[in-house]
Structure formats: C-alpha cells, structure tokens
Amino acid sequence: MDAHLEYLAEIRIRKLEAELSKVAELECLREERDALASKLARYDMCAGHAEQRRAESRAMREALGFAPDADDVSPRDLLGALARQKLLWQAEALEEVAEGVAHCDRRATPRGISIAIKMKAKDIQKQSEEKMK
C-alpha cells in the first residue's frame, strides 16, 4: 500500500510541477506582453494629435521645398534643406549689413560700425523672439 501511495504522490507532484511550469511560462508571457504594450504606447496617439503632427510635417516639408506628401524625404534631407536655408538667410543678412555699412558716414569708426551691426543683429533677434510668441 505504501508503494501505491508513493506512486500517487509522485504523480501528484509531477502534475503540480507541470502546473507551476505553466504558471511561470504564463508570467513570462505577461511580462513580454507588458513590455510590448509599453513599446507600442510610444506610437499610440489620439487622432487629433496624429493630425497635428501630420500637418506640422507637411508644412515644414513644403516650406523647405519638398512635396508635402513625398515618400522619399528623409530627416537628413530636411536637415540639409534647413541648413541651406540658414546659409541663404545669413547671406541675406550680410548683404543687408554691407548696404548699411556703405551708407555710413565716412567719418564713422570701425568700432561705431561694429556697434551699429550688433544693434541690427539684436533687432533681428528680437523680431525672431516676437514671432515665436
């Protein structure tokens, strides 16, 4: 009789171990699910937020000379176009400064001209800050 009880106990232990293994596997699957849900949440947004991002992207693409819905525009392309635009703006600013210097009184000193240029630069910065508001 003892052998039979030991046999039944062994079977019961194996069943419990199998169930524990399933519980551990289930816990691993839950952790994996939670990790994937967290990763997916980064890309989840409401329709209004998605539409806002789409509108921003289209506006910037168009402002930088690309088709608003172009599929072949990478972030590197956008940054390159922005860098070119920045250089164009700097060239325009230098031309404006050169015109200003050309109209300076002949008696103006280099220091005076430098101060006038710095004042113009601050004025442009102020305009930029006001447009950001």
VMD Tcl script that draws the C-alpha trace (Angstrom):
set ca {
  {0.00 0.00 0.00}
  {2.85 2.39 0.79}
  {4.29 1.91 -2.69}
  {0.94 2.74 -4.21}
  {0.65 5.92 -2.09}
  {4.18 6.93 -3.03}
  {3.30 6.37 -6.68}
  {0.16 8.52 -6.37}
  {2.15 11.19 -4.50}
  {4.80 11.17 -7.24}
  {2.11 11.59 -9.91}
  {0.55 14.45 -7.94}
  {3.96 16.13 -7.52}
  {4.63 15.88 -11.27}
  {1.22 17.39 -12.02}
  {1.90 20.26 -9.62}
  {5.34 20.84 -11.14}
  {3.77 20.91 -14.62}
  {1.20 23.43 -13.39}
  {3.92 25.54 -11.76}
  {5.85 25.44 -15.03}
  {2.75 26.71 -16.83}
  {2.34 29.48 -14.26}
  {5.97 30.52 -14.72}
  {5.55 30.44 -18.51}
  {2.37 32.49 -18.19}
  {4.19 35.04 -16.03}
  {6.95 35.32 -18.65}
  {4.32 35.84 -21.35}
  {2.65 38.55 -19.26}
  {5.98 40.36 -18.81}
  {6.65 40.14 -22.55}
  {3.13 41.42 -23.28}
  {3.60 44.36 -20.89}
  {6.96 45.23 -22.46}
  {5.44 45.16 -25.95}
  {2.45 47.24 -24.79}
  {4.83 49.81 -23.33}
  {6.79 49.95 -26.57}
  {3.60 50.27 -28.60}
  {2.32 53.07 -26.36}
  {5.11 55.30 -27.71}
  {3.43 55.19 -31.11}
  {-0.15 55.39 -29.88}
  {-1.77 58.81 -30.03}
  {-5.22 60.24 -30.42}
  {-6.46 61.20 -33.87}
  {-6.14 64.92 -33.16}
  {-2.52 64.58 -32.08}
  {-1.71 62.47 -35.14}
  {-3.36 65.03 -37.42}
  {-1.40 67.84 -35.75}
  {1.90 66.02 -36.34}
  {0.94 65.32 -39.94}
  {0.08 68.99 -40.52}
  {3.40 70.09 -38.97}
  {5.34 67.67 -41.13}
  {3.56 68.75 -44.30}
  {4.08 72.45 -43.53}
  {7.80 72.02 -42.89}
  {8.31 69.87 -45.98}
  {6.56 72.45 -48.12}
  {8.46 75.36 -46.52}
  {11.76 73.59 -47.25}
  {10.89 72.97 -50.90}
  {9.63 69.38 -50.80}
  {6.26 67.98 -51.83}
  {4.08 67.76 -48.70}
  {3.31 64.06 -49.24}
  {6.65 62.93 -50.69}
  {7.65 59.45 -49.52}
  {11.31 59.82 -50.41}
  {12.16 62.64 -47.96}
  {14.31 61.59 -45.02}
  {15.10 63.55 -41.86}
  {18.59 64.07 -43.30}
  {17.04 65.67 -46.41}
  {15.00 68.02 -44.21}
  {18.03 68.97 -42.11}
  {20.09 69.57 -45.25}
  {17.41 71.83 -46.69}
  {17.19 73.68 -43.37}
  {20.98 74.17 -43.32}
  {20.88 75.55 -46.89}
  {18.05 77.90 -45.93}
  {20.04 79.08 -42.91}
  {23.02 79.87 -45.17}
  {20.76 81.82 -47.52}
  {19.41 83.84 -44.60}
  {22.94 84.53 -43.37}
  {23.96 85.70 -46.86}
  {20.93 88.00 -47.00}
  {21.80 89.39 -43.57}
  {25.40 90.06 -44.64}
  {24.20 91.83 -47.78}
  {21.93 94.00 -45.65}
  {24.83 94.78 -43.31}
  {27.08 95.61 -46.27}
  {24.46 98.03 -47.58}
  {24.22 99.60 -44.13}
  {28.00 99.98 -43.91}
  {28.09 101.52 -47.39}
  {25.67 104.20 -46.21}
  {27.65 105.00 -43.07}
  {29.15 108.42 -42.66}
  {32.74 108.38 -43.93}
  {33.87 109.59 -40.54}
  {32.38 106.52 -38.80}
  {34.95 104.47 -36.95}
  {35.21 100.66 -37.22}
  {34.04 100.49 -33.61}
  {30.99 102.63 -34.41}
  {30.16 100.47 -37.42}
  {30.57 97.34 -35.27}
  {28.15 98.75 -32.70}
  {25.63 99.54 -35.44}
  {25.90 95.97 -36.80}
  {25.43 94.49 -33.30}
  {22.38 96.69 -32.76}
  {20.91 95.45 -36.04}
  {21.61 91.84 -35.01}
  {19.83 92.38 -31.67}
  {16.90 93.93 -33.51}
  {16.62 90.85 -35.76}
  {16.86 88.53 -32.73}
  {14.11 90.49 -31.01}
  {11.90 90.19 -34.10}
  {12.55 86.45 -34.14}
  {11.61 86.09 -30.47}
  {8.41 88.07 -31.04}
  {7.41 85.79 -33.91}
  {7.95 82.75 -31.66}
  {5.30 84.02 -29.22}
}
mol new
graphics top color blue
foreach p $ca { graphics top sphere $p radius 0.5 }
foreach p [lrange $ca 0 end-1] q [lrange $ca 1 end] { graphics top cylinder $p $q radius 0.2 }
display resetview
